[in-house]
Amino acid sequence: MSVTAREKLLRRINDKSARIGIVGLGYVGLPLMLDFSEAGFPVLGFDIDPRKIDFLNTGKSYFVHIPDSRVASATERGMAATTQYSRAGETDVMIMCLPTPLNRDREPDLSFVIGSLEGILPFLHPDQLICLESTTYPGTTDEEIKPRIESRGLKVGSDVFLVFSPEREDPGNAQYSMRNTPKVIGGTTPACLEVGSALYGKITEQVVPVSSTKAAELTKLLENIYRAVNIGLINELKMVAERMDIDIWEVIDAAATKPYGFTPFYPGPGYGGHCIPIDPFYLTWKARTYGIETRLIEVAGDINTAMPAWVVGKAADALHAQGKTLECAQVLVLGVAYKKNVDDVRESPGIKILQTLQDRGAVVCYSDPYVPILRRMREHDLKLASVEIDTALLSRMDCIIVATDHDAFDYAFIQTHAKLIIDTRGRYRGNFENVVKC
Ligand SMILES: NC(=O)c1ccc[n+]([C@@H]2O[C@H](COP(=O)([O-])OP(=O)(O)OC[C@H]3O[C@@H](n4cnc5c(N)ncnc54)[C@H](O)[C@@H]3O)[C@@H](O)[C@H]2O)c1
């Protein structure tokens, strides 16, 4: 009896001879590639950025939270990277970790996913598993990926296998890694799900199968929408509490003592990163094609995106109370990464605060040990480099805005020497004359 594609692939996965290709070696793709290498699989990475390929092939990391030694060990084990899509023909598994941003009309932009798929398509062959990990709207895998693969004459479910398995990468999280974070997966057919589950079961303790790729796609969106909506809620409550002269941080701490039915979310200067500000609008867009308006998601988005301007307004008010104007002030922004202890500035509220301050005429600078210079971005070109914090700098500044609460900052030292601090992260819990909680 001839061996089926499914049996062949399962055998190669089980004896770890299956060659794993990862397309898109960013915040998601690189750690995944290392996980498979550390689990004993041969791995080959694909990216269009030759700088990343050079780094990896010489055993170096380009992310602060991934040490060179981890990449170097994988390179010694044979891990390699390439810009050549033609090498997709050498792999048994192709996992796609491409960006899924919004376009200028705030609609899903699948061009990175489709562009790379078109690139590897001529080299796909029978007995291959294709996985999509990029966050996207329900229906993408079956409506956009499957027909393109089948246009090559490969039948999904018998010749090749297709799954969607959303990434849950949390850069910088020391407690949860791929191994101890359950991995959700949906297959286009039951055979796809079986093959995909066998693969991910090699790098994670718990695979969570769901009945379709659509269900897996919506699972990821639910996780991120849950965060976006709750962040919007707490930012709204923060503004109410401030008017009522109530400390929202005290209230959250008190509410969090409830042992059931409450999960604390914390206010801040707005939200950032590649996921939370973007992903909810993938669902909003798709829901509209079904005639449904996702009002709660939209309102949370409005509240969160208004936060950087609200913070700048608070800074202007506090300066005014000291007889100064924002337009003539020198302002230091502490932290421009979108969250603490990482180097990612995508969609960061700290950048939006800097931009708004600059637009209003303030003299701005920033300090961020993870972001030595601010490169040109799609919507911002601030031409700034991180400054060192010392007493001379702190006493020169009219205002300091804590936008990202990196652990590396010496908050007591900063408070001792600052004229005015706008604290958006609840870093200063007591009462200080020079601190405005915001
Ligand atoms: N960053 C996170 O923490 C995180 C967490 C969960 C899910 N996600 C999702 O995972 C996906 C990837 O996000 P990311 O943060 O890794 O993005 P990223 O921008 O860090 O990495 C994407 C990589 O893809 C490469 N690339 C772009 N076009 C390409 C092409 N045509 N061919 C090959 N490579 C190409 C880029 O050079 C880059 O290295 C997104 O859908 C995102 O929403 C991200």
The ligand as a Gaussian input file, in Angstrom:
#p B3LYP/6-31G(d) Opt

LIG

0 1
 N        4.985000      41.265000      17.798000
 C        4.225000      40.536000      18.574000
 O        4.408000      40.528000      19.775000
 C        3.087000      39.683000      18.006000
 C        2.380000      38.859000      18.894000
 C        1.362000      38.044000      18.402000
 C        1.043000      38.096000      17.048000
 N        1.716000      38.928000      16.202000
 C        1.352000      38.897000      14.786000
 O        2.345000      38.187000      14.062000
 C        2.519000      38.749000      12.768000
 C        3.969000      39.153000      12.569000
 O        4.281000      40.190000      13.486000
 P        5.774000      40.571000      13.882000
 O        5.647000      41.417000      15.100000
 O        6.644000      39.369000      13.927000
 O        6.178000      41.475000      12.616000
 P        7.642000      42.023000      12.285000
 O        7.438000      43.270000      11.502000
 O        8.484000      42.055000      13.519000
 O        8.268000      40.911000      11.346000
 C        7.834000      40.651000      10.064000
 C        9.036000      40.194000       9.236000
 O        8.545000      39.865000       7.936000
 C        9.499000      40.306000       6.977000
 N        8.839000      40.405000       5.681000
 C        8.027000      41.390000       5.225000
 N        7.590000      41.095000       3.983000
 C        8.130000      39.893000       3.669000
 C        8.041000      39.049000       2.547000
 N        7.294000      39.388000       1.463000
 N        8.743000      37.895000       2.541000
 C        9.498000      37.537000       3.616000
 N        9.600000      38.289000       4.732000
 C        8.940000      39.453000       4.736000
 C       10.007000      41.614000       7.541000
 O       11.257000      41.963000       7.001000
 C       10.097000      41.271000       9.037000
 O       11.358000      40.728000       9.384000
 C        1.528000      39.888000      12.676000
 O        0.354000      39.429000      12.095000
 C        1.280000      40.244000      14.130000
 O        0.007000      40.848000      14.311000
 C        2.745000      39.715000      16.652000

